[in-house]
C-alpha cells in the first residue's frame, strides 16, 4: 500500500502569494463593510462609520465618479464606485500573483 508523503517545501512565490492575499483580503473587507454601511444608510457622524469611511476613502478615490451612485431612499445608497474598486483590486491581485509566479519560475 502506497504511503502519502507530504513534503514541506518553501517557495518564495507561495509566500508572496500569501502576503498579497492577506493585504487584498483586508482591503476587500474594508470596502465590503463600507458598502454595507452605505447600503444600510449608516450615520456618517458615528465615530466607527466616520473612521471606516475615512480609512477606505483612499481606496475608493481612484474610482469615484466612474459610476453613479443609486439612492435607495433616505441615507441608503448603492455606491458602484466601491463595487468597481472591489472588483479592480481582486483582478489586480490576481495579475500580480500570476506575475510573481512567472518571475519566480523563470529564475
N, C-alpha and C positions, 0 to 999 in steps of 0.2 A: 504494500500500500504506500502510495507516494505521500510524502510529508510536504506540507506547505511551509516554505521558508520565507520569512519576511526579513528583508534587509533594510536596515536604517541607512538610507543614502542621503547625503547632503547635496543639495543643489542650490546654487545661488539664485537661479531663476525661480525656484519654488519659494524661496524666502522673499524675493522681490514681489512675487505674486501675492503672497500673504499680506505683506505690508501695504501694497496697493489696494487689496480688497478691504483691509481694515479702514484705511483712510477714506475710501469711497463709501464704505458702509456707514461711517459716521456722517459724511456729507449727505448721503441719501436719507438717513434718519432725521437729521435736522430739517431737510426740505420736506419730508413726509409729515413731520409734526407741524411745520409751518402751513402746509397745505390743509391739513385737517383743522387747524385753528382758524384759518381764513374761511374754510367751508362752514364751520360752526359759528362764525361771527364773533370770535373771542374779542374781549375788550382789550384794545391795544394799550390802555393805560395800566393794566395789571403788570406788576413787575416781571413775572415769568414770561408773559406774552411779549412784552416790550423787549426783554433780553433776547428772546428767541428771534424776533423779527430783526433786531439789530445784528445778531450773530449770523443770521442767514442772508442778510441783505447783500453782502458782497458776493455771495454765491449765485444769487438770482440777478444781480445788477446787469451782467453782460447780456441777459436775455430779456430784460424788462422792455416792454413796448413791442416785442416781436409779435405778440398775440394779444388781443383784447381780453380783459377780464370780464366775466359774465356775473352780473349781480343777481343774487337769488332772493333778494328782498332783505330789508334790514341791513345788518352789517355783513351778512353772508355773501361770499363770492367764490367763484372758481377762478383761480389765477393760473392761466395757461402758461405764463412765463415760468412759474415754478415747476409745472409738469414738464415743460420742454427742458428746463435745466436738469431735472432728474434723469430724463432720457439721455441728454447730451453727456452728462458725467458718467453714466453707465457705459455708453458707447466709447467714450474717451478712455475709460479704464480698460475696457476690453482690448482696444487698439494698443494701448501701452503694454499690457500683459503679453499680447502676441509679439510685439516688438522686442520685449525683454527676452522671451524665449528664442526668438530669431537670433538676437545678438549673442546670447549665451551658447546656443547650439552652433553658431558659426565660429566660435573661438576654439 
